[in-house]
Amino acid sequence: MVLIILVTFTMGYWLGRKIGRRQGLEQGLKQAVFKFKADCLKKQFCPICCRRLKQDLATTVTKEQTEHLI
């Protein structure tokens, strides 16, 4: 009887740990993308061309500044 309870508890613990690790990995990968983008914006660094950005991308762009793009 004790052996059945111990085996059941161990299997439940193992399954919960496996599911938790998978969920944690998925969540960590999602957050890493946003953290990487935020760090690049703060440092004004382009990860593609390895150059500094010319302007602050967090500033608001006015309608007049974008009219030539339309």
TIGU-940183 format. One record per residue: y, z, x of N, C-alpha, C, O in turn. Coordinates in steps of 0.2 Angstrom, whole numbers, padded with zeros to 4 digits, always signed. Example, Ala and Ser with C-alpha at 12.3 -4.5 7.8 and 13.67 -1.06 7.14 Angstrom:
<atoms>
-0028+0039+0066-0022+0039+0062-0016+0039+0066-0017+0042+0071 -0011+0035+0064-0005+0036+0068+0000+0039+0064+0006+0040+0067 
</atoms>
This chain:
<atoms>
-0006+0000+0004+0000+0000+0000+0006+0000+0004+0011-0004+0003 +0006+0004+0009+0012+0005+0014+0013-0002+0018+0018-0004+0019 +0007-0005+0020+0007-0011+0023+0010-0017+0019+0014-0021+0022 +0009-0017+0013+0011-0022+0008+0019-0021+0008+0023-0026+0008 +0021-0015+0007+0029-0014+0007+0032-0016+0013+0037-0019+0013 +0029-0014+0019+0032-0016+0025+0032-0023+0027+0037-0026+0029 +0027-0027+0025+0027-0034+0025+0032-0037+0021+0036-0042+0023 +0033-0035+0015+0037-0037+0010+0045-0036+0012+0049-0041+0012 +0046-0030+0015+0052-0029+0018+0054-0033+0024+0060-0035+0024 +0049-0034+0028+0050-0038+0034+0052-0045+0032+0056-0048+0035 +0048-0048+0027+0049-0055+0025+0056-0056+0022+0059-0061+0023 +0058-0051+0018+0065-0051+0015+0070-0051+0020+0075-0054+0020 +0069-0046+0025+0074-0045+0030+0075-0052+0034+0080-0054+0036 +0069-0055+0036+0069-0061+0040+0072-0067+0036+0076-0071+0039 +0071-0067+0030+0073-0073+0026+0081-0072+0025+0085-0077+0025 +0083-0066+0023+0090-0064+0023+0094-0066+0029+0100-0068+0029 +0091-0064+0035+0095-0065+0041+0095-0073+0043+0100-0075+0045 +0090-0076+0041+0090-0084+0042+0095-0087+0038+0099-0091+0040 +0096-0085+0031+0101-0088+0027+0108-0086+0029+0112-0090+0029 +0109-0080+0031+0115-0077+0033+0117-0081+0040+0123-0082+0040 +0113-0082+0044+0115-0085+0050+0117-0093+0049+0122-0095+0052 +0113-0096+0044+0115-0103+0043+0122-0103+0039+0126-0107+0041 +0123-0098+0035+0130-0098+0031+0135-0097+0036+0141-0099+0036 +0134-0092+0041+0139-0090+0046+0141-0096+0050+0146-0097+0052 +0136-0100+0052+0137-0106+0057+0141-0111+0053+0145-0114+0056 +0139-0112+0047+0143-0117+0043+0150-0115+0042+0155-0119+0043 +0151-0109+0041+0158-0106+0040+0162-0106+0046+0168-0108+0047 +0159-0105+0052+0162-0105+0058+0164-0112+0060+0169-0113+0063 +0160-0117+0059+0161-0124+0061+0167-0126+0057+0172-0130+0059 +0168-0124+0050+0173-0126+0046+0180-0123+0049+0185-0126+0049 +0180-0117+0051+0185-0113+0053+0188-0116+0060+0193-0116+0062 +0183-0118+0064+0184-0120+0071+0189-0126+0070+0193-0127+0075 +0187-0131+0066+0191-0137+0065+0199-0135+0064+0203-0138+0067 +0200-0131+0059+0207-0129+0057+0210-0125+0063+0216-0126+0064 +0206-0121+0066+0209-0117+0072+0211-0122+0077+0216-0121+0081 +0207-0127+0079+0208-0132+0084+0215-0136+0082+0219-0137+0086 +0215-0138+0076+0221-0141+0074+0228-0137+0074+0233-0139+0076 +0227-0131+0072+0233-0126+0072+0235-0125+0080+0241-0125+0081 +0230-0124+0084+0232-0123+0091+0235-0129+0094+0240-0129+0098 +0233-0135+0092+0236-0141+0095+0243-0142+0092+0248-0144+0096 +0244-0140+0086+0251-0141+0083+0256-0136+0086+0261-0137+0088 +0253-0130+0088+0257-0124+0091+0259-0126+0098+0265-0125+0100 +0254-0129+0101+0256-0131+0108+0259-0138+0109+0261-0140+0114 +0260-0141+0103+0262-0148+0103+0259-0153+0108+0262-0156+0112 +0252-0153+0107+0248-0157+0111+0243-0161+0107+0240-0159+0102 +0242-0167+0109+0238-0172+0106+0231-0172+0109+0231-0174+0115 +0226-0170+0106+0219-0170+0109+0216-0177+0110+0212-0178+0114 +0219-0182+0107+0216-0189+0108+0219-0192+0114+0215-0195+0118 +0226-0192+0115+0228-0195+0121+0230-0190+0126+0233-0193+0131 +0229-0184+0125+0231-0179+0130+0238-0179+0132+0240-0177+0138 +0243-0180+0128+0250-0180+0129+0253-0175+0124+0250-0173+0119 +0259-0173+0126+0263-0168+0122+0266-0172+0117+0268-0178+0117 +0266-0169+0111+0269-0172+0105+0277-0172+0106+0280-0168+0109 +0280-0178+0103+0287-0179+0104+0291-0174+0100+0297-0172+0101 +0289-0173+0094+0292-0169+0089+0288-0164+0086+0282-0164+0086 +0291-0159+0083+0287-0153+0079+0285-0156+0073+0289-0158+0068 +0278-0156+0072+0275-0159+0066+0275-0155+0060+0274-0157+0055 +0277-0148+0061+0278-0144+0056+0284-0144+0052+0285-0141+0047 +0289-0148+0055+0296-0149+0051+0295-0153+0045+0291-0157+0045 +0300-0152+0041+0300-0156+0034+0303-0163+0036+0308-0163+0039 +0300-0168+0033+0302-0175+0034+0306-0177+0027+0303-0175+0022 +0312-0179+0028+0316-0181+0022+0314-0188+0020+0310-0192+0023 +0316-0189+0014+0314-0196+0010+0317-0201+0014+0315-0207+0015 +0323-0200+0017+0327-0206+0021+0323-0207+0027+0324-0213+0029 +0320-0203+0030+0316-0204+0036+0310-0208+0035+0308-0211+0040 +0308-0208+0029+0301-0212+0028+0302-0218+0024+0297-0222+0022 +0309-0220+0022+0310-0226+0018+0308-0232+0022+0306-0237+0018 +0309-0232+0028+0307-0238+0032+0299-0239+0032+0297-0245+0034 +0295-0234+0031+0288-0235+0031+0285-0238+0025+0280-0241+0025 +0289-0239+0019+0287-0241+0013+0287-0249+0013+0286-0252+0008 
</atoms>
